[in-house]
Amino acid sequence: MIVMKTAFVFAGQGAQSVGMGKDLYDRCPSARKIFDEADSVLGWSVTDVCFNGPAEKLTGSRFCQPAIYTVSMACLAGFLERFPDSLPCAAAGLSLGEYSAMACSQVFSFADGLRLVAKRGELMDKACRENEGGMASIIGLAPEIIAEVCTAHDIDVANFNCPGQIVISGPVDRVTAAAAELKEKGARRAVPLNVAGAFHSRLMKSAGDALGEVLKDVNLAAPRIPVAQNFTGTVVSSPDEIRTNLKNQVAGSVRWDSCVRAIAKTYGADTFIEFGPGSVLSGLIRRIDPALNVRNISCMDDIERYE
């Protein structure tokens, strides 16, 4: 049984890969049920996109976001089938992964979360088509310097991922110029990201505003498991606050570093289990605090190896 010192965290966009979730579907009845429900709710086969791609289709927000959400929840379902008494002390997710954390915490059902994620992906795709945006990961430079340069170039800080890794976002030409200046100011690396647009920047404001209108009509319950939200980097329990933060998160900074630290400090979490494709969060958490234990559940073999 997993008890009070363990937190559950959920993958965000960018973790996708063709074939993800196939072994869960083939070998785990509870995971298969998640995929089948997702196909029914969406009216198109997210299962086929997950298993067969193609990669170009799976990369677009419209398909990527429902796919990662579905796989993450299938990973959780498979894990809970094997370890039914597991009880995390808190939950969180990176950007899109926040929706998986909310479903895990029973703020909304899997199906309602999937509908929200699908709409979020559509709105973000639309915003990407309207603006030529880009992002870059800045490695090894103080946050204050990065913020100052972003202000000078009229772009935004998108992600505070972990010590030494911050992502900037905005119009492509401005991001390119800012990244070059940050290299001159001492950044070890400034890596352009292969993304469809300027996520978590003001170029996504139209998507966030439209999602806010959708969220007004969605019933949100108080979380049964504490959830840390990206926009504030704190644990939030009020459904009204959760709704506001989900809206603002689309164009706001992701404070992942703060989310992990808040959970560890407030609830004494010493172990974090990452659910979903890939292991991005596991790497970030190790950099945030090397003393934390990190496990990854992305396939059936991971579940079977878990002790």
N, C-alpha and C positions, 0 to 999 in steps of 0.2 A: 504493500500500500504506500502511495506517495502522499505525504502529509505536509504540514504547514510551511516547510522551508523551500518548497518548489514552486516556481512560477512557470506558466505556459506563455510562449511567445510565438508569433505567427508571421510567416514570410510576406514580403511585399513584392511589388512589380519589379521585374528584372530577374527574378529567380526561376522563371519558366524554362522548360526544355521539352522538346517533342518526346512523347512517350511517358511523361510524368503521370504517376498514379496507376499505370496499367497493372502492375503486380498487385496492388491493393485491390483493384477491381476483380482480378482473377482469383485471389486467394482469401479475401476477407468479406463475408456477407454484409457487415455493417457499412463498410466502405462502398461496396457495390450499391447499396441502398442510397447512399448520398449521391453518387453519380446518376443513378436512375431518376432520383427526385429532381436533380438539377436539370436534366434534359427535359423533363415534364414541365417544370416551372418556366424555363426559358423559351420553349417551343423550337429550339434548335439543339443540335447535339454537341454540348460542351465536351462530352466524353470523346467524341470523334476528334475534336480539335486538340484535346489534351494528348490523345494517343497517337494521332497521325499528322497533326499540324495542318499545312506546312508551317515551317518556322516563321515565315513572313506574316502569316495570318495570326499565329499565336503571339506575335510581338505587339500587334496593335492593341491599344487599351480596350477597345470594344470587346475583344475576345480574350485578351490576356487576363483582365481583372476577374471576370467570372471563372475562368479556368483555374487561376491560382487559388482563389477563394474556395472553390469546390475541392481541389486537391488537398488544401490545408485542412478542411473540415473532414475529408475522408481519412487523412492521417490521424486526426484526433479521434474519429469514430473507431478506427482500427485499434488504436492504443487503448481506448476505454473498453473495447470489447475484451481485450486481453487483461487489462488492469482496471476492472470496474469500480474499485474503491478509491481510485486516484482522486486527490483533491488538491488543486493548486491554491497557493495563498494569494495569488494575483495573476493578472494576464495583461498582455500588451501586444501590439503588432506594429510593424513598420508601414506607415502610410496605408495602402490597401489592406495590409494585415490587421489593421485596427478593427476592421469589420469582422474578421474571424475571431478576434478577441472578444468583441461584443456578443457574437453568437455563442461563443464558449461560455460567456458570463450570463447568457439568457436575457440580454437586453432586447433582442429580437430573435425570432426563429431563424433557422437556416434558410428557409424559403424567402422570408422577408428580407433577410440580409443579402441574399443572392439577387433579388430584384433591385435593391439599392445599388449593389456593386455593378450590375449590368447598366443601370442608368448612369452611374458615375463614370463608367468607362465610355459610354456614348458621348456624354457631355465633354469629357476631357479630350476625346478624339476630335470633336467639333472645334474645341478651342485650339487644338494643335494645328488644324487645317487653316484656321483664321490667322495664325501668327507663326512666323518662322522662328521658333525658339530652340534653345540648346542648353546643355548643362555641362559642367566640368567638375571633376573631383580634385580638390586641392589638398595635397599631402604635406604635412610637416610645417605648418605656419600658424601663428597665434590667431585665435578668432578675432581679436580686436583689429588686427591688420587686414584680415580678409573683409570684415564688415566695412572698414574705412574705404577700401578699394571698390567694393561693391557699390557703396554710396556714390563714389566719384564717377562710376560708370553707369549709374542708374539701373542697376540690376539687384537681384535679391539673393540672400543666403537661403538655400533650399533645405539643406539637411545638416544638422549637427550630429553626425553619426557616432563618433567616438573621438577620444583625444588624438589630435593629429590628422583627422579626416573630416573635411567639411566640403559640402557640395554647393556650387553657385549656379544660378539659373536666370535666364532672361533671353532677350534677342540674341541670335547667334553671333552677330558681329561684335556686340558689346561683351558677351561672355568670352569670346576669343581674345579681345583686347585686355580684359581684366585678368584673364589667366596668364597672359604674357607679362603683365605688370607684376602679378603675384610671384611669378618665377624670378623676376628681377629683384623682388623684395625678400627672397630667401626660401620660397617654397621648394621642397625637394622634388615634387612632381606636380604638374597640372595636367590632368588627363581628361580630354574631351570624352563625354559619355555617348554611347550609341543609343540615343533615345529619340522618341517621336516629337518631343516638344519640351517646353520650359516648365516642367512640373514644379509645383510648390513655389511659383512665382506669381507676380501680379498678372501675367498673361493668362493665368488660369482663373482669374476672378469671375469671368462670365460663367464658367462651369460651376464654380463654388456657389454663386448666387442662385443659379438654376437648381442645383442640388438642394439648396436650402429650402426652396419652394416645395420640392418633393418630400423632404424630411418633415415638413409641417403636417403632412397627412399620414405619417407613419407612427404607430404606437410604440413607444419605447418604455421598457420597464427599468426600474432601478436594478443595477447589476447585482447578481447573487455572489459574484466573485469580484473583488476590487479590480478596476481597470485603469491603467495609466494611459492618458491620451497624448498624442504627438504634439498638438497645437500648444498645450500648456506645459507639457513635460511633467505633469502631476497626476495623481490619482483622483478621479472624478466619479461622483456617485449620483448626482442629480440628472434625471433624464433631460431636463431643459438644457443644462450645461453640455451634456453629451451631444445633443442635437446641434447646438451652436458650434461646438468644437469640430464635429464632423463636417459641417459646412465650411468653417474657416480653414480647416486643414488642407483643403484642395489648393488654395493659393498661399497658404502660410508655411512657415518653417516647420520641419519635422525635428523635434527635440528628442531624438532617440536616446542619446547619452543620458539626458535627464530622466527619461522614463525608466531606464534600467536602474539608475541610482536611487530613484524614488521608491521603487519596489524593494530593492535590497535594504534600504535604510528603514522604511516604514514597516515592512513585514518580515524582515530578517531573512529574506530569500537568499539562499546560498547556492541554489541549483536552478538553472534555466533550461527548459526543454523547448527546442524550436520545432514547430510543426509546419510542414509544407515543403515544396521543392527547394533544393539547394541548401546551402549552409551559411548564407551571408550573415545572418544575425548571430550565429555562433561565433564567427570570427570577430564581429564588432564587440560582442559582450566580453570576449577574452581580452580585448584591448581596453575596454572600459574599466574592467577590474579583473586582473589575472587570478585573483583568489576565488572567483566564482567558478562553480562547476557548470559545464555546458554539455548538453546532449542534443542530438538531432534525430528527428523522426520524419523521414522523407519517403520511406518505402516499407514494405512488409518485413524485409530482413532486419531493418532497424528495430522494429517492434519485437521481433523474435529474439534479437540479441540483448534487448533491454533487461537489466537486472535491478 
